[in-house]
Amino acid sequence: MSAPAVLLEPHAPAPEAPSIDDRVRDVATVAAEHLARHERDATFPVEALDRMRDTGLLGLLVPRTHGGLGGTSADVIRAGTALGRVDMSVAMIFVMHCQQVAALVRFAHPRLRDELLPEIAAGRHYLASVTTESGKGGHLLTSQSALTAGQDGLAVDRFAPIVTGGEHADGFLVTMQSPHATSAQDVSLVYAHRDQLETERSGDWDPLGMRSSHSVALRLTGTVPAHHVIGEHGDFRTIVTTVFAPMAHLGWSACWLGTAAGALSRVVKLLRSPKNRGRADLDSELLLTRLSRARQRIDTVHALLEQTRRTVEAAPDLSVPRVQLLLNGLKITAAEQSYRAVDDLVDAVGMRHGYLKDSPTRLEQSLRDLRSAALNYSNDRLHLVDGKLALLDSEVRLD
């Protein structure tokens, strides 16, 4: 007799991996659950960071060859905007991490990329930026602290007055004078893992806004291997021009846009809610004009953000004046117009829902958070730079 046929159960299809947008929504949901407490206490949003780790979102810009999501600047913008609608601090924490990852992907030594990128993709490495320095007035391209080259590697001794999320970071990208520098402009970027450093916190974090960004002052001391230099010694300017500034201005602007858009959405939902029926005159010309102005400001930032992203993705040289002017103009415009949009909304809905902390519109928090935007690499400094750049483009090229 022949053996009876064996009936095999059909294989169930493998579950589809969550999309990037699904992962962002997951993080946003967690951030919203803990927002009030972290805002009140000025504490770091550890739950949202843990969710970024668990979902793999920290690996958004890590190439798929290293286990990441292989995302693009458009994905960072979309994520920053979505998270900004919920909590601007969480959004800024995420996009600043992405800025650091982008620099590693583009400029890190192959050995460091192979060591670090899979760890980021797996959610085990959240990166913080150490570029601020006392006494230099925000000059990103200078440093007063020098790296020292020795037999064991590069000695780091660096104090920074503001390090967003520094106490929770697994690694740091640090600007310092290169060994044998001849001027403060000879700046190198180095990666340091937390295990390679001693970190000492200085002072507290109790700001007007951005309260859960927990941007405390830190002193970092330790030694890192020579292959932890990102790019060439003394050539941090190239990293700034090609990665740091574009990713910062695109990412920050997305966060600010999201915060303003979220504020407008909450106001419109309040005005249209059944509970509010009869309490607000929806035909008021003053109300309608202020809503219009807020929406116009938001749409202007959105359009400029998208145009700048497309230009950055297509431009063969990001250092030319017209591209630098566009990037700086995006940062200035997004900072100013997002803040003014929320300020318009405060006027539109008045004291109860525009000024008090317990309003569901959360305009009071949004306004405080967005006040930091013009100070986050000062708009005044960028205007000075742009004035000089404008003199180099007499044709006023707009394409």
N, C-alpha and C positions, 0 to 999 in steps of 0.2 A: 504494500500500500504506500502511496505517496504521502509525504508529510503534510499535515494540514497547513493551509495558508496562514501566515501570521498577519494580523491586521495591525497596522501601525497608525498611531494617532498622528494626524497632520501637525507639523510644527507650527506653533503660534508665531505670528510675525513679531519680530523684535520691536519693543516699544520705541516709538519715535522720540528722538532727543528733543528736549524743550528748545524752542526758538530763543534767540537772544532777547526778543521782546518779552517772552514769557518769563525769562530769568529776571529781567528788569522789573516786571510787575511783581514778581515774588519778593524781591528786595524792597520795593516801594511799599508793599503791604506790611512787611515787618517794620519798616521805618515809621510808618504811620501809627502803628500800635504803640510805639515807645516814644513818640515825638514829644508829648507834653512833659514827660519826666526829664528827658535829656535837655529840653529847652529851659525848664525851670531850674535844674541843678547845674547846668553848664557841664554836662558829662558826655563822654564820647559815646557814639551810638554803636556799642559793641554788637548788639543783636543784628543790626543791618550789615555790619562788616562780616559777622559770622555767616550771614546768608549769602553775601557775595562770595565768600570762600566755598560754601556748600554747593552753590549753583554753578561754580566755575566762572562766574562773571569777572573775577579778578584777572582771568586769562583771556579777556575779550580781544586784546591786540596781540596775544601770543600766536605765532603761526601754528597751523595744524600739524606741521612736521615736528613741533615740540609739544604737542598735546593740547594746544589752545583752541580758541574758537575762530581764529583767523579773521577777526573783525576789521573794520575800516574806520576812518575818521567819521564817516556818516553814522556808523553804529554808536560811536562815542557821543556824538551830538544828540542822537535820538535818546540814548540812555540818560545823558545829563539833563535833557529837557524833561523827560518823564520823572526822574528822581527829584528835580527841582520843583516840580508841582507839589511835591509832598514835603520835602525838607531840603532847603538849599545847602545846609551843612553836609548832609549825606551825599548830595550830588557833587559838591566840590571835592569832598574826600575821594570820591570815585574817579572823577576826571583827572585829578592831580596824580593819582596812582597810574592812570593810563598814560599820562605824559611821561612818567618815569619809564614805564614799560616800552613805550615807543622809542625812547632814546637807547635803551638796551638792545632792542631788536635791530636798530639801524647801526649802532656804533660799537657795541660791546665786542670784546675779543671773543673769537669762536669758542674758546674754552669756557669763558664765563657764560656765554649764551647757553651752551650745552648743560652747564651746571645749574643755572638759575631759572631759565624759562620754563622747564617742566615743573619746577616747584611753584612758580607763579600760576601756571595753568591748573595745577592741582589744588590751588587755594591755600597753599602753605606760606606764601610770601605776599604780604601787603607792604608796599613801598612808600616811603615818605621822602619829601624833598627838603634838602638843607641848602638853601641859597641865601637866606637873609643873614645879615651880619651887622653888628652894632657899629655905628659911626660912619657907614658908607652911604647912607641916605638912599638906599634902594638901587644903587648901581649894580645891576645884575652881572655885568661883565668885568667886575673887579673883585678882588679878595685881599684881605689883610692877613689871612692865616696861611702859612706855608706848609706844604707837604715836605716831609723829610725822608729821603731815600736811604735805606740801610740794608744790611745783609738779610734781615728778616722780612723785608718788604717796605711798605710806605707807612710812615707814622702819621696818624691823624690826631690833631688836637684842635677842636673846632667848637666855638660857641655860636649858637644861633638864637636870636630873641624870639623867633616864631617858627615852629615846626608843626604843621598841621598833622594831627594824629600821631605825633612822634613817639609818645609813650606806648602806642599799640603797634608800631611798625615792626616788621620782621627784618627790614633792611632799609638802607638810606642811600640816596644819591647826593653826594656832597661836593660843593665847589670849594676849591682851595688853590692857592698859588702853586704852580708846578715847581718841582725841585729845580734849583738853580735859576729861578725866575729873575728877570732883570727889571720887572715892573709889576705893579698890581694888576695889569691887564693880562699877564701870562697865567691864565686860569685853566686848571684841569678839573675834570669831573671824575669822581671815583665812587665805586660801589663799596659799601661796608655792610656786612651782615651784623645783626644785633649781637651774635655770639662773639664777634671780633672786637666789640667795643664795650667800654664802660660808659653808661649814660647817667648823667646827673641832671635832674630837673631843677629849675630855678623859678621861683614865683608861682603864682596861681593864674587861672584863666577865668575871668569874670567880665566878659565884654558886653557891649551894647547889643550886638547881634551876632549871628554865626556862633551861637553859644555852644553847640555840640560839636563844633569842629575841633575843640580842645587843642588850640594851637599854642602850646606851652613853649617856654624857652628851655633849651637843652644844651649841655656840654657833652661832646662826644670825644672820647680818647681811645686809641687803640692802634693796631697795626693790621694792614690789609695786604694781600699778595700783589705783586707788580701787575699781574694780568687783570686786576680790577679797575684799572684806568679805562674810562669810557672814551673811545676815540684817541686822538693823539694828545700828548702832554702839551698844555698851553693853548689848545685849540678849542676851548669851550665855545668861542664865538660861533664856530661852524655848527655846533650842536644847537645853539640858541636859534640861529637863523633858519635851520632846516627842520628842527623838531620842536624844541622847547617853546619858542614863541608861537608858532602856528598851532600846536596842540593846546597851549594855554589859552590863547585868545578864542579859538573855536570852542573848546570845552567850557571855559568860564562863561562865555556868552550864552551857551546852551543852558547852563544852570540858571543864569539870571533870567533868560527868556522863559524857562519853565516856571520859575517862581512867580513872575508877573502874570503869565497865562493862567496858572493855578489860582491866583488871587482873583482875576477877572471871572473865571469860571465859578468860583464860590460865591462871588457877589451876584452874578446873574441868576444862579440857582436860588439864592436867597430871595431875590426880588420876585422871581416867578413862582416861588413856593406857595402852596395853598395857605400855609400859616401866615404868610405875609400879605395876603389879599386884603386890600383896603388900607394897609399901613403905609404904603408908598404910592405916590402918584407916578405911574409908569408913563404918563404923557407929559411929564414935566420937561420943559425944554432944557432946563439946566441939568437935570439928571441925564437926559439923552445925550446932550453935548459932551458931558464928562465921560460917559461910557464910550462914546465915539472916539474921543481923544485917546483914551486908554487903549482901545482896540487898535487904533491907528499906530500908536507907538509900538505895540507888540508886533503887529504885522510888519512894520518897518524893520525891526530887529530881526525878525524871522527871514525876511527877504534878503537882507544884507548878510546874514549868517550863511544862507544857502549859496549866495553868489560867491562869498569868500571861500567857502569849502570847495566849490567847483574850480575856482581859480587856483587854489593851493594844490589840488589834485592834478591839474593840467599844466601848471607852470614848470618849465624846465629849470628855472633859476628863481628861488624864492628871495634872493638878496636884492633884486632890482627894486628901485624906488617905488614903482607903481604897486608892486605886490606888498611891500612893507607898509606903504600908506594904507592899502586896503585892510591889511591885518590889524594895524593900529587903530584905524578908523572904526573897525568892527568892535574892538574892545571898548573904545571910548563911547561909541553910540549905544552899545548894548548896556553898558554900565549906567549911562545917563537916562536913557529912554525907559529901561525896565523900572528903574526907581521912580521916574516921573509918572509912569503908568499907574503904579500902586498909589502914589501920592494923589493922583486924580481920583482914584477910587475912594480914598479916605474922604475927600471932599464930597464925592457923589453920595455916599451913604451916611455921612455925618458921624457925630460923636459915638452913638451906641454901637454901630457896626464898623466904624472906621478907626476908632481910637482905643476902645476898651479891649483888654486882653481876652475876655471870655467870649468874644464874638466868634461864631462859626466861620466867618470870613477869614480870620487870622491875618487881617491886613496889618495890624500892629506889628506882628512878628515879621511879616514879609518886608515891611518898610525898614525895620531895623536891620534885617539881614542884607537887604539890597543897598543900604547906606555904605556897606563895606566895598561895594563893587568899584567905585571910583578910586578907592584907596589901595585896592589890590593891584599893585604896580601902578603908581599914581597916574591918573589921566593928565595931570599937569606936566609930568615928565614926558609922557608920550606926545603931547602937543608940541613940546620943544623939539623932540626928535622929528616929528612930522613937518614942522616948519622948515627944518634943514633939508629933509627929503623932498619937499615940494619945490625947493629951489633947484633941485637936480632934474626935475621933470618939466621942462618949459613947455612941452607939447601937451601936457596934462592928458596922458594916455589913460583911457578908461577900459580898454578891452582886457 
